[in-house]
Amino acid sequence: MSFAEYSNYDGLGLAELVRKGEVTPAELVEAAIERIERHNSILNAVVFKAYDQARQRAATRLSGPFAGVPFLLKDLGAQKKGWPTRLGSNLTPEIPSDHDSTLVTRYEAAGAVALGKTNVPEFGIMATTEPDFYGPTRNPWNPDHSPGGSSGGSAAAVAAGMVPLAHGNDGGGSIRIPASCCGLVGLKPTRARTPAGPDVGDIMGGLVIDHVISRSVRDTAAMLDATAGPDLGDPYCAPPPAGSFLAATRTAPRKLRIAFTTRDLFGHPLHPDCRDGVERAAKLCAGLGHEVEEGSPAADYRSISRAFDPIWRSGHAIIIGQAALASKGRPPLREELQGLVWAVYEAGLNVKATEYQNAWNVLHAASRKIAEWHRQHDIWLTPTLAEPPWKIGFFNTSTSDLRAFRPMAKYASFTPIQNMSGQPAINLPLHWSDAGLPIGAQFVGRFGEEELLLQLAAQLEQAQPWAHRRPPIWN
């Protein structure tokens, strides 16, 4: 049975229909499958399908805040028993996992019904989702453009109405960047807010964190309620929240002190569309009664960028090397990886232990300066990206020259800072360019203060709703 209004609801809205008996989980699953099959030939968002398993799960007794709600897992960082995780690479064989990630267990305890996995750049390295292995994912707002990366497949699927929310993870902006490109809500939680177990304690020293991409603030908050909290044996954990994240969205925030920037972190002017987006967001905040001024944390962002690189590169080298050893019994070969992926792998192998330790010293010192600045500012408002969504093919992934990353470093200069500091940051879809492309605004909160960030996000969503905005490829 077709449920024609399926895509008009967020996840909590669909779950409420299930609770009222107005629709069944089986009907929701079929509605999601219809839309995946309708749009995926253009978007290439879903790269692994498990429809029969989803149908079987939908026929069982489900409970939780997202009972019966269709969901997708990113093909990176989410192990589902019986499903392969290819990491966007031919290097990784199609071997089914023998266990669930802790996070997947929590998604299912919340009632979500996973239908498959979404496209990623090879090993999640790029800010655009264009792996040679799967082919590029396209943006529902304009298929000539990228949905961003690395959670690009998840973002495209949510933006097109295939599912109301989907798994993502973020090690330098990989939730927030695609949320910005696709006109969605994308929260990077506080470091260690969600678990990375049972396979690892953390990823890249805590740079990487998992959550979801959604169409509503309340879905993002409710899924954080369902998944937050340490797992047995975690090396460290985030400060416990004062209460429910979803409950926080139902209360307006106090008058906040918000600083915004109209230049990138190295002093360069932004693309006019992105400058307009952040200025409009600042004006909206001021109109809601918040104290708004121009400003940024006083930090040496060039030193931060230089220190971030060896941690990020060596972390990827470990992931790539482990994948090759597991599948081939040897290190990877040059011809088995895209050019820039190989370059990152080689560079990561050459990071010395002393360089790695010193890099963290630099980042920790910068984090303290940023935290001091936040004593006087509740929120830092930036554009999520310095430019509108790139066109497919704009970024050269085939070269092995690491200098090719320079455009990406400029494009996504704002997002890695919060992975370094561990702060929560959220993309909100508050602006669209004259060309019809989403332009996201990033709101950064203090360490451990997702509640305040979600309060503000919900207030902005109410003041300037975005649910009515639909891409040309929709439903």
C-alpha angles and dihedrals in degrees: 000000000000119000101204096189094051097114093049090073132072120223096272089047092055091046090052090054089052092050091051091050092240092123135010129232087243091058091049091051091051090048090053092047090050091055095044090052092045098051108022096083087065102032101035090206100138115057101170124040127198101173097149092053090049091051091050092050092047088057092059129082106275129190138176136076092298098038109166096000116142113240140176131214124218115244089241130063100004116095115197117186111252093014127101122234109209099175088220091289139113086215090075114071126225094259116150116237117247094214146025124253113245088247093054089051088054093047089054093045086057088057100253117152113216116211101180148307133295134230123268137179111261107292089347092278103132135069087225127059104233110127118169089222099059101016125236126316114225131218116250089217091059121353091211088069134069123249087220127244166334093346089036097129092052092049094048091049093051094043091052092051097248090128130358094234139003141191121268139161133212129212098153104357103315094141098036098044096056091040088056093046093049103039097251144127113264122176124188102199127216114287111283094007089126123036128254095196159161095027100039139016094222138339121243093348092306098311090122124067132169130225138124143282113226145164096239137046091227093057090051091049096045093049089050088054088052097048108028123108138069125291124224109285098013111158092228139344141216120261109276114258120247091239143317117344090213091051089052090061090061093063124070114237122248118254104298133207106230128182122192136190132214096187131065121255092268095052098261120136118256127241105276092245091054093044090051090049095054093042091052091048090051091049090050091052091049090050089056090058101263123139106248130186138156115262149109137210111278101243137136097250094181090058090046091052092049091049094046093057101067092047092048095044096046090047091055091045089058093048093047093044093049091049091052094047092049094050105029105020089234142064117287122270124231093246092054095066138052112262099255092042089055090048091053090048093051093045091049092053089057096054109115122221091241091051090050094050093046090050090058090048089056093047094047091051090050091048090057091052091050091048090052090052090051090060085077098034126052095194137022112207119202137154108267090224130021092222137031117267112301123243118252108270095021092112116064108228096166099067120090092209108113090208086077087076091069095090090049092050089055094042093053103025096131102053106060091059092075093048086056096046095037092231123147116251132178134199116217124190099232102140141039126196124239086257089060097252121137117251112196130210119214121215116194123199136191119280109285095008104113090134092065092044091051092047090056092043092053091048091052092046090054093045095047109017120202102183091098092058109098129181120232089255101059142138 
